[in-house]
Amino acid sequence: MPSVAEPETRAQPPRRGRTVAPAVGAGVLIAISVPPVGLWPAGIAGVGLLGWQLAGRPARTRALIGFAGGIGLYGVTLAWMSQFNLIGGVLVMMLEASFLCLAALATPPGRGRRAAWVGALVIQDWLRSWIPFGGVPLGGIPLGQAAGPLAPVARLGGPLLVTGVTALAGLVLEGVVTAVAATLRRARTTGGGADAEAAVRVGAATFPAVAVALVSVVVVVALAVGGLLAPGGRSVAPLRVALVQGGGRRGLRAVENPASKVLAAAFDASALIRAPVDLVLWPEDVIAMDGPIQGTRTAEQVGQVAVANRAALLAGVTETVGADKFRNAEVVWDGTGHITGRFDKVHRVPFGEYVPGRSLVAKLVDLGVIPRDAIPGRGTGEVSTQAGPVGIVISYEIYFANRARTAIRAGGEVLLAPTNTASYTTSQVPSSELAAAKLRAWETGRDVIMAAPTGFSAVIDSRGRLLERSTLGRREVLTATVHRRVGLTPYLRWGDGPVLMLSLALAAAGWTLALLDQSVNSSKP
């Protein structure tokens, strides 16, 4: 933590190693808060430590601290990418780290640092949700707070507000440590018989950090309580659901796992469904077709499962379109066995479901494992079923608050999240998706049900509580009663706009204070 006597300055710049190591450590602390570890206090400590290290540092050093912190964070949380392509994974980690680099660079080193750091962190998270390729908001700060006491603020302001409140909580920690250090130093000063004026200077130097901490703790508590008390909609009817997980070996890519085997597993698991149920959810990508599914023998067989359970059934279907395209959809069958609707995935996975600049990239790497590009859908994500209107986010879309918000504002009363994490060997991505689902539940005020071929399949209530979770790799059917809910939360009503504007104001206020302080100091004789 900062020098007690001079909290915002350092007489001698530390060596680069002494700068990088603590920054990487701060990033790793944030990473520890993200599932599967999920130690949420570590995220607060990491954000606080990273922001403190910017005090008194020149621009180049601040940028280095931010980038190093980002490498510590994303080097852990995005480590799974390296199992598919080492070079590509490292490049993505560096790209994502650059956003923290920009946030650190956009934070003044002296007066105004704390306010600007909070604002800059939120702004960089917003940028990550859009850039590049439509955004890559994986492994970041909000996911680390999904299981902690700060998660309810998502109901007020979505993931951006979670990031902002985490940064404020980091300022509380900085203030506490600064106060403790000041107390110890004051005791040494007075105990040694030194001039009492020195002890007063020590206390005065720590006042800004302590004052900011006191204000921050009030704001953090108020927002957390506000999220708990904010409107979350109301239940209009119970809904009995069955989540089908076929099970099987994990760590296989689609080209290594025969489509017929995946479909057979889904059929076999569906035999475990115990009626009565209102809705059956199959995962993403369990039915692979060479063309449209409508009118095929496979469609008839899936319809028979719906008939047997007298329930709506939604299943993930991929349909080949020509030589180099395909569609990824969740298709709806009713209790009579007929297809009644579908939702085509809107937000595709870059370098997973499509390759940006394919013709250029193909000259550099083998794209045999991604032979086709997905055609993006254009729907809201709301689909009518005989069990009632539902909102759907498919796989990667669970990380995007705007996709869930759009589906629920369009009329969805339950949020469905069919996904496919079978190609990952560890629990990192499935656990991360659960964290994202918890945040979506808080934001929308809707129960969330997630089905995956090899897990995690899960049921999460509208207050982000995990009610049911499957075992990875096992054949299971989770059955639970959720609730169809209506009504708007503050986040559904207002979206990211208010938090983003407030963050811009904080960043601007921080720099205004810094420039005023610089002007005053330069005018002194």
C-alpha positions, 0 to 999 in steps of 0.5 A: 500500500502507499507510503503513509506520509506521501500516499500519491508520490514516490521519490524513486521509481522502482525497478521494472521487475518491482512494478510488473510483479505486483501488477501481475499478482493483482491480476491473478487475485482478480482471476482467483475470484472468477470460477472455478475458484470463485473466491470473490474477496480476492477480486476486490483485493486485486482491483484495489491493489492494481489501482493503488499501484498507479499512484505517482507513476508516469504514463508509461509505467501506468500503462505497463501496470495495467497491461501486466495486471491484464496478463495476470487476469486473462492469462489465468481466466482465458487459459483454456483458449490455448488448448485449441491454438496456443498462438491465438490464445496468447494473442487474445490474452494480450488483446484483452490485457490492453483494455486494462492497459488503457484504463490504467493509462486513463487514470491520473497518478495524483489527485483524482486517481481514485475517481478516475480509476473507478470510471476507467475500469467500467469504461474498459469493461464496456469496450470489452463487451463490443470490441473486437468482433462484437466483444469478448466479455469472458473472464473479467471482473463481474464474473468474479462477483457473481456468487458474492454480496455485490452481485445484486447490484446487477439488478440496478446496473448490469455487469458494468455496475458490478465492475464499478462497485468492485472498484469502489470496494477496492478503494475501501480496502485501500483506505483501511490498509492506509489507516492501519499503516498510519496508526502504526507509523503515528505510534512509532513517531510519538513513541520515539519522542519525535516532534508531535507535528510529524504525527499530525502530518502523518494523519493529514496525509492519510485523510484522503484515502480514509475519507474516500474509503468511508464514502465508498463503503456507504455507496457500496452498501447502499447499492448492494441493499438497493439491488436486493430491494429493487423490483425483480418482477413477479411470478405468474405461474410455476413451470416444471422443467426437465434439463436433458444432459446426454453425458459422455467424454469431454474434451472432444471437438465436433469433428472428433465426436460423431453427431449420431452419438451425441443425438443418441445420448440425448434420446437415451437421457430423455428416457429418464424424464419423469412426467409431468413436465411442462418444458423439456430443454435439450442442449445446443448443437445436439442435432446436426442436419445436412439441411433444414430439419423441418419434415425430416425423420429426425424431427419426427423422432424428437417430436415423439419425445415431446408427445411422450411427455406432453410438453414443449421441447426445445433442442439445439439444431445445426443446419448446413447451408451450402458448402460453407455456411450453417445455422445454429438454432434452438428449435421448438416442438409442441406436445403434439410433436410439431415444430412451432418455432425457432430462434437462430443464434445471433451472437456467434463465437469468433474463431469458433463459429465463424472466422473473421477475415477467413480468406486471409486467416486461411493463408496463415493457419489450418481452418479444417476444424472450422470449415463453415461460418455460422449465419447470424440470426436476427431475432430478439430471443423471445419464443412462444411455446405451449409452456409460455413465452421464453427468452433464449440465449444460446451458449456464448450469448450468456456472457452478453447482458444485452442479449438476455435483456433483449429477449426478456424485454420482448416478453420472455418469462423464463431465460433458457440457456442451451449451451455446449461446453463438451470440447473443454477438458476442464471445468473452467468454461462451464463454471464461468457460464454458470457465473454469467447465468447468475448475473443474467438472473439478477439483471432480468429478474428471471429464473435461468435454466441451462442445459449442456451435453456434458454439463454443467446443466443447471437451474438458477432462480431469479435472485442468482441462487444455484438450485440444481447443477449436474455432474460433468460428463454424467448422463443426467436429467435435472427436473425442477420447478421454476417460475414464469415471471413478468415485470421489469427490473431497473436494468431491464428498463434502463440498460447500461446507459446510466452507469456508462454516463456516470463512469464517464463523469467520474473519469472526467472529474478525476482528471479535472481534479488532477489538472487543477492540482497540477495548475496550483502546484505549478503556480507556486513560487 
